[in-house]
Amino acid sequence: MRLIDYPRRHKRGVRRWLPSWKLVLGTSTTFAVLLVAGFLVALSQTEIPKPNGDAVQQATIFTYADASTQISHIGTNRRPVTFDQIPLVVRQAVLAAEDRTFYSDPGVSPSSSHEAFISLPATHPHLSQNPPAEPPQHKS
């Protein structure tokens, strides 16, 4: 008994060369499982970068011993806040400046992804299979 009966032994004509529904279903399921497993492996191997030192830097304020008079202010005056502490109007203003359709966008645009894929060789020639031509050498 063969594990994969292709071409199918007991069929004649065109049906001999058409894969059975079991073969199609098994192959599709195997492919989907491998695709999900590959995604999970890639996700588990991705390292989350550390925050930039400038992004978390705090200010240093020098005062007299009685703390009544400020002598100097060095650095950036930042206070860490949670998302809930940011006023709604500020969040909406940032989204309006960046992407007005943030809440209505589907997330991924198949047509834009296709356009980006098609224009990739033109925008990044070093990614194409054909290396760019060597520039002419100047004779000294």
Backbone as JSON, one array per atom type, in Angstrom:
{
  "sequence": "MRLIDYPRRHKRGVRRWLPSWKLVLGTSTTFAVLLVAGFLVALSQTEIPKPNGDAVQQATIFTYADASTQISHIGTNRRPVTFDQIPLVVRQAVLAAEDRTFYSDPGVSPSSSHEAFISLPATHPHLSQNPPAEPPQHKS",
  "N": [[0.84, -1.19, 0.0], [0.58, 2.14, -0.96], [1.51, 5.26, 0.48], [0.83, 7.75, -0.58], [-1.37, 7.91, -3.09], [-0.79, 8.62, -5.98], [0.08, 9.05, -9.3], [-3.37, 8.06, -9.4], [-4.13, 4.71, -8.92], [-6.43, 3.08, -9.49], [-8.05, 4.49, -11.2], [-9.08, 5.81, -14.37], [-8.14, 7.57, -17.38], [-8.54, 11.14, -17.37], [-9.2, 11.46, -14.69], [-7.4, 9.91, -13.35], [-5.16, 11.48, -13.08], [-5.96, 13.65, -11.6], [-5.75, 14.87, -8.35], [-6.97, 13.27, -5.37], [-9.65, 14.27, -3.11], [-8.86, 13.84, -0.53], [-6.08, 13.88, -0.66], [-5.66, 16.53, -1.48], [-6.81, 17.91, 0.7], [-5.22, 16.95, 2.82], [-2.65, 17.85, 2.04], [-3.08, 20.64, 1.98], [-3.74, 21.12, 4.67], [-1.38, 20.31, 5.95], [0.4, 22.21, 4.88], [-0.73, 24.57, 5.93], [-0.4, 24.15, 8.69], [2.4, 24.04, 8.86], [2.98, 26.63, 8.02], [1.83, 28.21, 10.07], [3.34, 27.24, 12.22], [5.92, 28.06, 11.43], [5.55, 30.83, 11.53], [5.11, 31.16, 14.29], [7.57, 30.31, 15.31], [9.26, 32.26, 14.21], [8.19, 34.48, 15.48], [8.77, 33.92, 18.15], [11.51, 34.11, 18.12], [12.06, 36.75, 17.74], [13.55, 39.61, 18.97], [12.79, 42.04, 21.38], [13.58, 45.39, 21.2], [15.66, 47.36, 23.39], [14.67, 50.36, 25.14], [15.56, 53.54, 23.78], [18.22, 55.42, 25.15], [17.98, 58.21, 25.22], [15.27, 58.54, 25.12], [14.25, 57.87, 27.59], [15.47, 59.56, 29.31], [15.87, 61.74, 32.07], [15.44, 65.0, 33.56], [17.94, 66.94, 35.28], [17.95, 68.9, 38.08], [19.53, 71.52, 39.63], [19.71, 72.94, 42.79], [19.94, 75.41, 45.46], [21.04, 74.68, 48.83], [18.83, 75.06, 50.48], [16.75, 74.53, 48.81], [15.18, 76.44, 47.61], [15.87, 78.11, 45.5], [16.5, 77.73, 42.1], [19.43, 76.66, 40.5], [20.49, 75.52, 38.15], [19.35, 73.81, 35.2], [19.52, 70.83, 33.71], [19.32, 68.73, 30.93], [16.42, 66.9, 29.74], [13.11, 67.71, 30.44], [11.07, 65.44, 31.4], [8.24, 63.41, 32.12], [7.23, 60.23, 32.96], [4.22, 58.83, 31.76], [1.09, 57.06, 31.86], [-0.95, 55.52, 29.3], [-3.61, 56.1, 29.78], [-3.46, 58.5, 31.13], [-3.0, 60.42, 29.25], [-4.66, 63.05, 27.71], [-7.76, 62.69, 25.92], [-8.19, 64.43, 23.73], [-5.57, 65.07, 23.01], [-4.56, 62.6, 22.17], [-6.24, 62.18, 19.95], [-5.46, 64.36, 18.38], [-2.81, 63.72, 17.73], [-3.23, 61.38, 16.25], [-4.75, 62.47, 14.15], [-2.85, 64.07, 12.94], [-1.05, 62.18, 12.04], [-2.49, 59.99, 10.77], [-5.48, 60.27, 9.42], [-7.48, 58.42, 8.93], [-7.26, 56.38, 10.8], [-8.93, 54.89, 12.6], [-10.78, 53.76, 10.87], [-9.42, 52.35, 8.94], [-8.61, 49.18, 7.41], [-6.29, 47.98, 8.25], [-4.41, 46.3, 6.78], [-3.77, 46.8, 3.45], [-4.55, 45.11, 0.63], [-4.25, 45.94, -2.08], [-2.42, 48.07, -1.92], [-0.26, 46.72, -0.81], [0.34, 45.0, -2.91], [1.09, 46.87, -4.87], [3.39, 47.91, -3.63], [5.0, 45.64, -3.61], [5.34, 45.21, -6.36], [6.69, 47.56, -7.1], [9.06, 47.28, -5.78], [11.59, 46.32, -6.98], [12.28, 48.61, -8.49], [12.57, 50.63, -6.6], [14.45, 49.61, -4.87], [17.11, 48.63, -6.12], [19.24, 46.97, -5.43], [18.15, 44.67, -4.44], [17.28, 43.14, -6.51], [17.66, 40.34, -8.79], [19.47, 40.63, -10.81], [22.62, 42.0, -10.86], [23.61, 45.47, -10.57], [24.98, 47.28, -13.36], [28.5, 47.69, -13.76], [30.05, 50.79, -13.02], [31.57, 52.91, -15.48], [35.12, 52.79, -15.75], [37.44, 55.32, -15.04], [40.18, 56.43, -16.88], [43.39, 57.05, -15.68]],
  "CA": [[0.0, 0.0, 0.0], [1.32, 3.39, -1.03], [0.99, 6.3, 1.35], [0.21, 8.73, -1.47], [-1.79, 7.22, -4.31], [-0.81, 9.57, -7.09], [-1.21, 9.01, -9.97], [-4.27, 7.09, -8.77], [-4.03, 3.42, -9.59], [-7.69, 2.46, -9.9], [-8.81, 5.42, -12.03], [-8.68, 5.85, -15.78], [-8.3, 8.84, -18.07], [-8.14, 12.37, -16.69], [-9.38, 11.31, -13.24], [-6.2, 9.28, -12.79], [-4.16, 12.52, -12.81], [-6.5, 14.63, -10.66], [-5.56, 14.38, -6.98], [-8.2, 13.03, -4.62], [-9.95, 15.31, -2.14], [-8.08, 13.54, 0.67], [-4.72, 14.36, -0.91], [-5.72, 17.99, -1.48], [-7.07, 18.35, 2.07], [-4.03, 16.65, 3.63], [-1.57, 18.75, 1.65], [-3.44, 21.99, 2.42], [-3.64, 21.16, 6.13], [0.04, 20.26, 6.29], [0.97, 23.5, 4.54], [-1.22, 25.57, 6.88], [0.24, 23.9, 9.99], [3.8, 24.46, 8.74], [3.0, 28.08, 7.93], [1.59, 28.73, 11.43], [4.51, 26.88, 13.04], [7.0, 28.95, 11.03], [5.25, 32.16, 12.07], [5.32, 31.13, 15.74], [9.01, 30.24, 15.55], [9.81, 33.59, 13.91], [7.72, 35.39, 16.53], [9.48, 33.63, 19.4], [12.92, 34.46, 17.95], [12.18, 38.19, 17.58], [13.94, 40.29, 20.2], [12.23, 43.38, 21.57], [14.73, 46.26, 21.49], [15.66, 48.17, 24.61], [14.36, 51.75, 24.82], [16.67, 54.44, 23.55], [18.59, 56.15, 26.36], [17.46, 59.59, 25.17], [13.81, 58.53, 25.29], [13.9, 57.73, 29.01], [16.32, 60.46, 30.07], [15.17, 62.7, 32.92], [16.17, 66.25, 33.8], [18.61, 67.15, 36.56], [17.76, 70.28, 38.51], [20.42, 71.89, 40.73], [19.19, 74.02, 43.62], [20.71, 75.69, 46.67], [20.77, 73.72, 49.91], [17.48, 75.23, 51.04], [15.85, 74.12, 47.72], [14.27, 77.52, 47.26], [16.29, 78.77, 44.27], [17.08, 76.82, 41.11], [20.69, 77.14, 39.94], [20.65, 75.06, 36.77], [18.43, 72.78, 34.73], [20.25, 70.12, 32.66], [18.61, 67.57, 30.39], [15.07, 67.04, 29.23], [12.11, 67.62, 31.5], [10.07, 64.46, 30.99], [7.6, 62.62, 33.16], [6.56, 59.06, 32.38], [2.78, 58.78, 32.0], [0.42, 55.92, 31.24], [-1.8, 55.89, 28.18], [-4.85, 56.66, 30.31], [-3.22, 59.86, 31.62], [-2.94, 61.34, 28.11], [-6.02, 63.49, 27.4], [-8.32, 62.17, 24.67], [-7.99, 65.4, 22.66], [-4.17, 64.97, 22.57], [-4.46, 61.36, 21.38], [-6.91, 62.4, 18.67], [-4.66, 65.3, 17.6], [-1.66, 62.99, 17.19], [-3.74, 60.51, 15.19], [-5.15, 63.3, 13.02], [-1.64, 64.53, 12.25], [-0.37, 61.03, 11.43], [-3.35, 59.2, 9.89], [-6.86, 60.64, 9.71], [-8.37, 57.26, 8.81], [-6.71, 55.35, 11.68], [-9.97, 54.03, 13.16], [-11.58, 53.11, 9.83], [-8.57, 51.54, 8.05], [-8.66, 47.75, 7.71], [-5.0, 47.53, 8.79], [-3.55, 45.91, 5.66], [-4.43, 47.02, 2.17], [-3.97, 44.2, -0.38], [-3.85, 46.64, -3.3], [-1.19, 48.81, -1.63], [0.81, 45.73, -0.64], [0.69, 44.55, -4.26], [1.84, 47.96, -5.51], [4.71, 47.97, -3.02], [5.76, 44.48, -4.07], [5.68, 45.42, -7.77], [7.65, 48.65, -7.23], [10.26, 47.0, -4.99], [12.84, 46.35, -7.75], [12.6, 49.96, -8.95], [12.99, 51.46, -5.48], [15.61, 48.97, -4.22], [17.72, 47.82, -7.17], [20.18, 45.99, -4.89], [17.42, 43.46, -4.1], [16.95, 42.37, -7.71], [18.59, 39.23, -9.06], [20.53, 41.08, -11.72], [23.4, 43.06, -10.22], [23.71, 46.66, -11.42], [26.16, 47.32, -14.2], [29.64, 48.39, -13.18], [30.25, 52.1, -13.63], [32.79, 52.93, -16.32], [36.35, 53.16, -15.05], [38.14, 56.46, -15.63], [41.62, 56.19, -17.06], [44.18, 58.14, -15.11]],
  "C": [[0.88, 1.25, 0.0], [0.68, 4.42, -0.12], [0.26, 7.36, 0.53], [-0.09, 8.03, -2.79], [-1.93, 8.24, -5.43], [0.31, 9.23, -8.05], [-2.06, 7.85, -9.43], [-4.36, 5.82, -9.6], [-5.34, 2.94, -10.19], [-8.58, 3.39, -10.73], [-8.25, 5.41, -13.45], [-8.88, 7.26, -16.34], [-7.8, 10.02, -17.25], [-8.22, 12.21, -15.18], [-8.18, 10.64, -12.58], [-5.19, 10.35, -12.36], [-4.68, 13.64, -11.92], [-6.32, 14.1, -9.24], [-6.9, 14.22, -6.27], [-8.42, 14.16, -3.61], [-9.15, 15.09, -0.86], [-6.64, 14.05, 0.51], [-4.68, 15.9, -0.88], [-5.9, 18.52, -0.06], [-5.84, 18.12, 2.96], [-2.88, 17.58, 3.31], [-1.84, 20.18, 2.12], [-3.3, 22.12, 3.93], [-2.19, 21.16, 6.57], [0.7, 21.6, 6.02], [0.55, 24.57, 5.54], [-0.55, 25.39, 8.25], [1.7, 24.34, 9.95], [3.92, 25.98, 8.68], [2.8, 28.71, 9.31], [2.78, 28.44, 12.33], [5.69, 27.78, 12.71], [6.79, 30.35, 11.56], [5.53, 32.2, 13.57], [6.8, 31.05, 16.09], [9.65, 31.61, 15.31], [9.41, 34.59, 14.99], [8.48, 35.16, 17.83], [10.95, 34.04, 19.32], [13.14, 35.97, 17.83], [12.49, 38.83, 18.93], [13.31, 41.68, 20.24], [13.38, 44.3, 21.95], [14.55, 47.01, 22.8], [15.31, 49.61, 24.23], [15.63, 52.58, 24.66], [16.94, 55.23, 24.82], [18.05, 57.56, 26.38], [15.96, 59.62, 25.45], [13.41, 58.44, 26.75], [14.72, 58.66, 29.9], [15.47, 61.47, 30.84], [16.05, 63.93, 33.12], [16.83, 66.23, 35.17], [18.48, 68.63, 36.89], [18.65, 70.52, 39.73], [19.81, 73.07, 41.48], [20.15, 74.28, 44.77], [20.29, 74.71, 47.76], [19.38, 73.87, 50.48], [16.39, 74.89, 50.02], [14.88, 75.2, 47.31], [14.6, 78.15, 45.91], [16.96, 77.75, 43.35], [18.35, 77.44, 40.54], [20.77, 76.79, 38.46], [19.65, 73.95, 36.48], [19.13, 72.1, 33.54], [19.41, 68.92, 32.21], [17.22, 67.93, 29.92], [14.08, 66.86, 30.36], [10.98, 66.71, 31.03], [9.51, 63.76, 32.21], [6.95, 61.42, 32.49], [5.07, 59.07, 32.75], [2.23, 57.52, 31.35], [-0.48, 56.43, 30.12], [-3.08, 56.56, 28.66], [-4.69, 58.1, 30.8], [-3.12, 60.88, 30.48], [-4.37, 61.75, 27.76], [-6.47, 62.99, 26.03], [-8.07, 63.12, 23.51], [-6.54, 65.35, 22.14], [-3.97, 63.72, 21.73], [-5.07, 61.54, 20.0], [-6.12, 63.37, 17.79], [-3.45, 64.6, 16.97], [-2.11, 62.08, 16.06], [-4.15, 61.3, 13.96], [-3.94, 63.78, 12.23], [-0.97, 63.38, 11.5], [-1.25, 60.33, 10.4], [-4.81, 59.48, 10.24], [-7.81, 59.45, 9.69], [-7.92, 56.1, 9.69], [-7.79, 54.37, 12.16], [-10.79, 53.31, 12.11], [-10.74, 52.27, 8.87], [-8.67, 50.06, 8.41], [-7.35, 47.22, 8.29], [-4.03, 47.19, 7.68], [-4.35, 46.1, 4.38], [-3.8, 46.1, 1.12], [-3.51, 44.92, -1.64], [-2.55, 47.42, -3.08], [-0.01, 47.86, -1.43], [1.28, 45.21, -2.0], [1.5, 45.61, -4.99], [3.25, 48.06, -4.95], [5.58, 46.82, -3.49], [6.21, 44.66, -5.52], [6.76, 46.5, -7.91], [8.95, 48.39, -6.48], [11.54, 46.99, -5.82], [13.25, 47.74, -8.21], [13.13, 50.82, -7.81], [14.21, 50.91, -4.76], [16.32, 48.07, -5.23], [18.69, 46.78, -6.62], [19.49, 44.69, -4.5], [17.07, 42.61, -5.31], [18.02, 41.31, -7.96], [19.73, 39.66, -9.96], [21.32, 42.19, -11.05], [23.49, 44.27, -11.14], [25.02, 46.63, -12.22], [27.27, 48.1, -13.51], [29.77, 49.76, -13.81], [31.53, 52.1, -14.45], [33.99, 53.42, -15.51], [37.01, 54.33, -15.78], [39.63, 56.13, -15.73], [42.39, 57.36, -16.49], [45.42, 58.4, -15.89]]
}
